[in-house]
């Protein structure tokens, strides 16, 4: 029986805030009705940003990139090389296929990149440079011919490193625009940007809700909520590293759950003490402390099997495993966005540079989906060809009887005409 050393005070929110949803609905409707005029008003009101044009020209992009520190450019290029390499490996694992299932019956599928992608790269307190790698770069590796990327201005200024990352990742268009007005412009199209087929990228609650409402008109990567981190640890590690890894993700936002499951009571106590100590000096303690107070948990489990069961039930976005038997969890965990095995890796590596994608499922969505990857930008479509008349007749006879069961007379006629023509009964 699990023993809770520290429980969450607040309950993690699932579902949609009706008030926020209505505000977003009205914003989207306004953009749909008034186009760029509405977008400009929102950009002015929300971001104090009303440039002559939202799209950055090639010359302006080159100027921005030229102003970025050479060391920062090297770091961005290194990170993008890792993400590009792994995305290419993933793409190479996806193959077209064709098979002859019976004489003259050929079935196959092809993998076709979507035509266009809108990539949102968040700004605000945390300008998410890495999100450019994860969305723009991955789409380009998948073969998407057009990627339009948006990021908001920060305090009325251009986020140079973010724009640089978008450019180096291969963005075909870059817009300095944020919030609902950005994702709605990408999805609906306005005077200054053509609509896209798929929207991807993280964002605040307004952006996430806008993507939810726009889904159907465009595809989206996945539902997004507050960042979640789960540690599975035993006495092979110490409280300092556990506390560091919990707070490293709690700083994302005041509603970000950070949970430790451990078989060691001493580790649990040490971690709680270490969190308190580290919060005294952590520069982002204003956010991380709120998240830890309201959504932090430390739970003592009887054994690794109980840790496994609880982890699968939580279905968290990030799961970090630091135990004497990490492979047990690799082999048996089924519900998670991304897994980090052993104390020499951590969630921050995955967020920024190691090569896997950081856009991951939250709020239990890991039960039914994985995160963003090249496959999200690809449509797997099927085709069929029948070249043998006997096979067409055989399948047609089965099809005719099955259509009759369902009362689909028109469907049945499609089968019957081929049975008649290719079965030698054509009059």
C-alpha positions as CSV (number, residue, x, y, z in Angstrom):
1,X,0.0,0.0,0.0
2,X,1.5,3.3,-1.1
3,X,2.2,5.9,1.6
4,X,1.9,9.6,0.7
5,X,4.6,11.8,2.2
6,X,3.5,14.9,0.3
7,X,0.2,15.2,-1.5
8,X,-1.0,17.8,-4.1
9,X,-3.1,20.5,-2.6
10,X,-4.8,21.3,-5.9
11,X,-6.4,18.9,-8.4
12,X,-4.9,18.8,-11.9
13,X,-7.3,20.4,-14.3
14,X,-8.8,18.4,-17.1
15,X,-11.2,19.6,-19.7
16,X,-11.8,23.1,-20.9
17,X,-12.5,26.3,-18.9
18,X,-15.9,27.4,-20.3
19,X,-15.0,31.1,-19.9
20,X,-11.7,30.8,-21.7
21,X,-13.2,28.6,-24.4
22,X,-15.9,31.3,-25.1
23,X,-13.3,34.1,-25.2
24,X,-11.2,32.1,-27.7
25,X,-14.3,31.3,-29.8
26,X,-15.1,35.0,-30.1
27,X,-11.5,35.8,-31.1
28,X,-11.5,33.2,-33.8
29,X,-14.8,34.3,-35.1
30,X,-13.6,37.9,-35.2
31,X,-10.5,36.9,-37.2
32,X,-12.7,34.8,-39.6
33,X,-15.0,37.8,-40.1
34,X,-12.5,40.7,-40.3
35,X,-9.2,39.1,-41.2
36,X,-6.1,41.1,-40.9
37,X,-7.9,44.1,-39.3
38,X,-8.9,41.9,-36.3
39,X,-5.5,40.3,-36.1
40,X,-3.8,43.8,-36.0
41,X,-6.2,44.9,-33.2
42,X,-5.4,41.8,-31.1
43,X,-1.7,42.0,-31.7
44,X,-1.8,45.7,-30.6
45,X,-4.0,45.0,-27.6
46,X,-2.3,41.8,-26.3
47,X,1.3,42.2,-27.4
48,X,1.6,46.0,-28.1
49,X,2.8,45.0,-31.5
50,X,1.6,46.5,-34.8
51,X,4.3,46.4,-37.4
52,X,3.8,47.4,-41.1
53,X,3.9,43.7,-41.9
54,X,3.9,40.6,-39.6
55,X,6.1,38.5,-42.0
56,X,9.8,39.0,-41.7
57,X,11.5,39.6,-45.0
58,X,14.5,37.5,-46.1
59,X,16.7,40.5,-45.6
60,X,15.4,41.2,-42.1
61,X,15.9,37.6,-41.2
62,X,19.5,37.6,-42.4
63,X,20.0,40.8,-40.4
64,X,18.6,39.2,-37.2
65,X,20.7,36.0,-37.6
66,X,23.9,38.1,-38.2
67,X,23.3,39.8,-34.9
68,X,23.2,36.6,-32.8
69,X,26.3,35.6,-30.9
70,X,28.5,33.1,-32.7
71,X,28.5,30.7,-29.7
72,X,24.7,30.8,-29.6
73,X,24.6,30.0,-33.3
74,X,26.9,27.0,-32.7
75,X,24.7,25.8,-29.9
76,X,21.5,26.1,-32.0
77,X,23.2,24.2,-34.9
78,X,24.4,21.4,-32.5
79,X,20.9,21.0,-31.1
80,X,19.3,21.0,-34.5
81,X,21.9,18.4,-35.8
82,X,20.8,16.0,-33.0
83,X,17.1,16.5,-33.7
84,X,17.5,16.3,-37.4
85,X,19.5,13.0,-37.1
86,X,16.9,11.3,-35.0
87,X,14.0,12.6,-37.0
88,X,15.7,11.2,-40.1
89,X,16.2,7.8,-38.4
90,X,12.5,7.8,-37.6
91,X,11.6,8.7,-41.1
92,X,13.7,5.9,-42.5
93,X,11.7,3.5,-40.3
94,X,8.5,4.4,-42.2
95,X,8.3,2.6,-45.5
96,X,5.9,2.4,-48.4
97,X,4.6,-1.1,-48.9
98,X,2.8,-3.2,-51.5
99,X,1.6,-6.8,-51.3
100,X,-0.3,-9.2,-53.6
101,X,-2.8,-10.8,-51.2
102,X,-4.2,-13.2,-53.8
103,X,-3.6,-13.6,-57.6
104,X,-4.0,-10.2,-59.2
105,X,-5.1,-8.4,-56.0
106,X,-2.5,-5.7,-55.1
107,X,-2.8,-3.7,-51.9
108,X,-0.4,-1.0,-50.8
109,X,0.2,2.2,-48.9
110,X,2.2,5.3,-49.5
111,X,3.5,7.9,-47.1
112,X,2.9,11.4,-48.3
113,X,3.9,14.6,-46.4
114,X,1.2,17.1,-45.7
115,X,1.3,20.1,-48.0
116,X,1.8,22.8,-45.4
117,X,2.4,23.2,-41.6
118,X,1.9,26.1,-39.3
119,X,4.5,26.0,-36.4
120,X,3.8,28.0,-33.3
121,X,6.9,28.8,-31.2
122,X,6.0,30.3,-27.8
123,X,7.5,33.4,-26.3
124,X,6.7,35.2,-23.1
125,X,8.8,34.6,-20.0
126,X,10.4,31.6,-21.6
127,X,11.2,32.2,-25.3
128,X,11.1,28.5,-26.4
129,X,13.9,28.5,-28.9
130,X,13.9,24.7,-28.8
131,X,10.3,24.5,-30.1
132,X,11.6,25.7,-33.4
133,X,13.8,22.7,-33.7
134,X,11.0,20.3,-32.7
135,X,8.3,21.6,-35.0
136,X,9.8,23.4,-38.0
137,X,12.9,21.1,-38.4
138,X,10.9,17.9,-37.9
139,X,8.3,18.9,-40.5
140,X,11.1,19.7,-43.0
141,X,12.7,16.3,-42.4
142,X,9.3,14.7,-43.1
143,X,9.3,16.5,-46.5
144,X,6.7,19.2,-45.9
145,X,7.1,21.7,-48.7
146,X,5.8,24.7,-46.8
147,X,6.3,25.5,-43.1
148,X,5.0,28.9,-41.9
149,X,6.3,29.7,-38.4
150,X,5.0,32.2,-35.9
151,X,6.5,33.5,-32.7
152,X,5.4,36.5,-30.6
153,X,7.4,39.6,-30.0
154,X,8.8,39.9,-26.5
155,X,8.2,43.3,-24.9
156,X,7.9,44.8,-28.3
157,X,11.2,43.4,-29.5
158,X,12.3,40.7,-31.9
159,X,13.3,37.4,-30.2
160,X,16.5,37.1,-32.2
161,X,17.5,33.6,-31.1
162,X,14.1,32.2,-31.7
163,X,13.9,33.7,-35.2
164,X,17.4,32.4,-35.9
165,X,16.4,28.9,-34.8
166,X,13.3,29.0,-37.0
167,X,15.4,30.1,-40.0
168,X,18.1,27.5,-39.5
169,X,15.4,24.8,-39.1
170,X,14.2,25.6,-42.6
171,X,11.0,27.7,-42.0
172,X,9.8,29.0,-45.4
173,X,7.9,31.9,-43.8
174,X,8.5,33.6,-40.5
175,X,5.9,35.8,-38.8
176,X,6.3,37.9,-35.7
177,X,2.9,37.2,-34.2
178,X,1.6,35.5,-31.1
179,X,-1.4,34.0,-29.3
180,X,-4.8,33.1,-30.7
181,X,-4.3,35.6,-33.5
182,X,-1.3,33.7,-34.7
183,X,-2.7,30.2,-34.7
184,X,-6.0,31.3,-36.1
185,X,-4.3,33.2,-38.9
186,X,-2.4,30.1,-39.8
187,X,-5.4,27.9,-39.7
188,X,-7.9,30.2,-41.4
189,X,-5.7,32.2,-43.7
190,X,-5.8,36.0,-43.8
191,X,-4.6,38.7,-46.2
192,X,-1.0,38.2,-45.1
193,X,-0.8,34.4,-44.8
194,X,-2.2,31.4,-46.6
195,X,-3.9,28.7,-44.5
196,X,-2.0,25.6,-43.5
197,X,-3.0,21.9,-43.3
198,X,-1.6,21.2,-39.8
199,X,-0.9,23.3,-36.7
200,X,1.8,22.2,-34.3
201,X,3.7,23.6,-31.3
202,X,3.0,24.3,-27.6
203,X,1.6,27.5,-26.2
204,X,-0.3,29.0,-23.3
205,X,-3.9,28.0,-22.4
206,X,-5.3,30.4,-25.1
207,X,-3.2,28.9,-27.8
208,X,-4.0,25.4,-26.7
209,X,-7.7,26.1,-26.7
210,X,-7.5,27.8,-30.1
211,X,-5.9,24.7,-31.5
212,X,-8.6,22.6,-30.0
213,X,-11.3,24.6,-31.5
214,X,-9.6,24.8,-34.9
215,X,-9.1,21.1,-35.1
216,X,-11.1,19.7,-37.9
217,X,-10.5,22.7,-40.2
218,X,-6.8,21.8,-39.8
219,X,-5.0,18.9,-38.2
220,X,-3.1,19.5,-34.9
221,X,-0.3,17.7,-33.2
222,X,-1.9,16.8,-29.9
223,X,-3.9,18.3,-27.0
224,X,-1.6,20.3,-24.7
225,X,-1.8,21.1,-21.0
226,X,0.6,22.0,-18.2
227,X,4.0,20.3,-18.3
228,X,4.1,17.1,-16.2
229,X,7.1,15.3,-14.7
230,X,7.2,11.9,-12.9
231,X,10.3,10.5,-11.2
232,X,10.6,6.8,-10.4
233,X,13.6,6.4,-8.1
234,X,15.1,4.2,-5.4
235,X,18.0,4.4,-3.1
236,X,20.5,4.3,-6.0
237,X,20.2,8.1,-6.2
238,X,19.9,10.9,-3.7
239,X,17.5,13.7,-2.8
240,X,19.6,16.4,-4.4
241,X,19.3,15.0,-7.9
242,X,15.6,14.2,-7.5
243,X,14.8,17.6,-6.2
244,X,16.7,19.2,-9.0
245,X,14.8,17.2,-11.6
246,X,11.4,17.9,-10.1
247,X,12.0,21.6,-9.9
248,X,13.5,21.7,-13.3
249,X,10.1,21.0,-14.7
250,X,8.0,22.6,-12.1
251,X,9.3,25.9,-13.3
252,X,7.3,25.6,-16.5
253,X,4.2,26.9,-14.8
254,X,2.3,27.2,-11.5
255,X,0.0,24.3,-12.4
256,X,2.8,21.8,-13.5
257,X,2.6,18.5,-11.6
258,X,5.9,17.2,-10.3
259,X,5.7,13.8,-8.7
260,X,8.2,11.4,-7.1
261,X,7.4,7.7,-6.7
262,X,10.0,5.8,-4.7
263,X,10.6,2.6,-2.8
264,X,12.8,4.5,-0.3
265,X,11.2,6.5,2.5
266,X,14.6,8.1,3.2
267,X,14.9,9.3,-0.4
268,X,11.4,10.8,-0.2
269,X,12.2,12.7,3.0
270,X,15.6,13.8,1.6
271,X,13.9,15.0,-1.6
272,X,11.3,17.1,0.2
273,X,14.1,18.7,2.3
274,X,16.2,19.4,-0.8
275,X,13.3,21.0,-2.7
276,X,12.8,23.4,0.2
277,X,16.6,24.2,0.2
278,X,16.8,24.7,-3.6
279,X,13.8,26.9,-3.7
280,X,15.7,29.4,-1.6
281,X,18.1,30.2,-4.5
282,X,16.3,29.0,-7.7
283,X,15.8,32.1,-9.9
284,X,12.4,30.7,-11.1
285,X,11.3,29.9,-7.5
286,X,8.2,32.2,-7.8
287,X,6.7,29.7,-10.3
288,X,8.4,26.4,-9.2
289,X,7.4,26.9,-5.6
290,X,3.8,27.4,-6.5
291,X,3.7,24.3,-8.7
292,X,5.5,22.3,-6.0
293,X,3.1,23.5,-3.2
294,X,0.0,22.9,-5.1
295,X,0.8,20.0,-7.5
296,X,3.9,18.3,-6.0
297,X,3.7,14.8,-4.6
298,X,6.0,12.3,-3.0
299,X,4.7,8.8,-2.7
300,X,6.4,5.8,-1.1
301,X,5.6,2.5,-3.0
302,X,6.0,-1.0,-1.6
303,X,8.0,-2.2,-4.6
304,X,8.8,-1.5,-8.3
305,X,5.6,-3.3,-9.4
306,X,3.5,-0.7,-7.4
307,X,5.6,2.1,-8.9
308,X,4.9,0.7,-12.4
309,X,1.2,0.5,-11.8
310,X,0.9,4.0,-10.5
311,X,3.0,5.4,-13.3
312,X,0.9,3.7,-15.9
313,X,-2.2,5.1,-14.2
314,X,-0.8,8.7,-14.1
315,X,0.2,8.5,-17.8
316,X,2.5,11.5,-17.4
317,X,4.2,13.5,-20.1
318,X,7.8,13.0,-18.8
319,X,8.9,9.9,-16.9
320,X,12.4,9.8,-15.5
321,X,13.6,6.4,-14.1
322,X,16.6,6.2,-11.8
323,X,16.6,2.8,-10.2
324,X,18.6,-0.4,-9.9
325,X,16.5,-1.9,-12.7
326,X,15.7,0.7,-15.2
327,X,15.0,-1.8,-18.0
328,X,12.1,-3.2,-16.0
329,X,10.3,0.1,-16.5
330,X,11.5,0.4,-20.2
331,X,10.0,-3.1,-20.8
332,X,6.8,-2.7,-18.9
333,X,5.7,1.0,-18.9
334,X,3.0,1.7,-21.5
335,X,1.6,5.1,-20.7
336,X,4.1,8.0,-21.0
337,X,5.1,10.7,-23.4
338,X,8.9,10.3,-23.2
339,X,11.0,8.1,-21.0
340,X,14.4,9.1,-19.5
341,X,16.5,6.2,-18.2
342,X,19.2,6.5,-15.6
343,X,20.7,9.4,-13.7
344,X,23.0,10.5,-16.6
345,X,20.0,11.8,-18.6
346,X,17.1,14.0,-17.7
347,X,14.1,15.8,-19.1
348,X,16.0,19.0,-19.8
349,X,18.1,17.0,-22.3
350,X,15.0,15.9,-24.1
351,X,13.5,19.4,-24.0
352,X,16.5,21.1,-25.5
353,X,19.1,19.1,-27.4
354,X,19.4,15.3,-27.1
355,X,17.4,14.6,-30.3
356,X,14.0,13.4,-29.3
357,X,10.9,15.7,-29.7
358,X,9.7,17.7,-26.7
359,X,6.1,18.2,-27.8
360,X,4.4,15.5,-25.8
361,X,1.0,14.3,-24.5
362,X,-0.3,15.6,-21.2
363,X,-3.3,15.2,-19.0
364,X,-3.6,11.5,-19.6
365,X,-3.4,11.7,-23.4
366,X,-0.3,9.3,-23.2
367,X,-2.9,6.5,-22.8
368,X,-3.7,6.9,-26.5
369,X,-1.1,8.9,-28.3
370,X,2.6,9.6,-28.5
371,X,4.3,12.9,-29.0
372,X,5.2,14.9,-32.1
373,X,7.5,13.2,-34.6
374,X,8.0,13.0,-38.4
375,X,5.0,10.6,-38.7
376,X,2.6,13.4,-37.5
377,X,3.5,15.3,-40.7
378,X,2.9,12.3,-43.0
379,X,-0.4,10.8,-44.3
380,X,-0.3,7.1,-44.8
381,X,-2.7,6.4,-47.6
382,X,-3.8,3.2,-49.2
383,X,-4.4,2.0,-52.7
384,X,-5.8,-1.1,-54.4
385,X,-5.5,-2.7,-57.8
386,X,-7.2,-5.9,-59.1
387,X,-5.7,-7.3,-62.3
388,X,-7.1,-10.9,-62.2
389,X,-10.7,-11.4,-63.3
390,X,-11.2,-14.5,-61.1
391,X,-10.1,-12.7,-58.0
392,X,-12.4,-9.7,-58.8
393,X,-15.3,-12.1,-59.2
394,X,-14.4,-14.0,-55.9
395,X,-14.2,-10.8,-53.9
396,X,-17.3,-9.4,-55.7
397,X,-19.4,-12.3,-54.6
398,X,-18.4,-11.9,-51.0
399,X,-18.9,-8.1,-51.3
400,X,-22.4,-8.5,-52.8
401,X,-23.6,-10.7,-50.0
402,X,-22.1,-8.4,-47.3
403,X,-23.7,-5.4,-48.9
404,X,-27.1,-7.1,-48.9
405,X,-26.8,-7.7,-45.1
406,X,-26.4,-3.9,-44.7
407,X,-29.1,-2.9,-47.2
408,X,-26.6,-1.0,-49.3
409,X,-28.1,-1.6,-52.8
410,X,-25.8,0.8,-54.6
411,X,-22.7,-0.8,-53.0
412,X,-24.1,-4.2,-54.0
413,X,-24.5,-3.1,-57.6
414,X,-20.9,-2.0,-57.7
415,X,-19.9,-5.6,-56.8
416,X,-22.5,-7.3,-59.0
417,X,-21.6,-5.5,-62.2
418,X,-18.0,-6.8,-61.8
419,X,-19.2,-10.3,-61.0
420,X,-21.2,-10.2,-64.2
421,X,-18.6,-8.7,-66.4
422,X,-15.5,-10.5,-65.3
423,X,-17.3,-13.8,-64.5
424,X,-18.2,-14.4,-68.1
425,X,-21.9,-13.5,-67.8
426,X,-21.8,-10.1,-69.6
427,X,-24.7,-9.8,-72.0
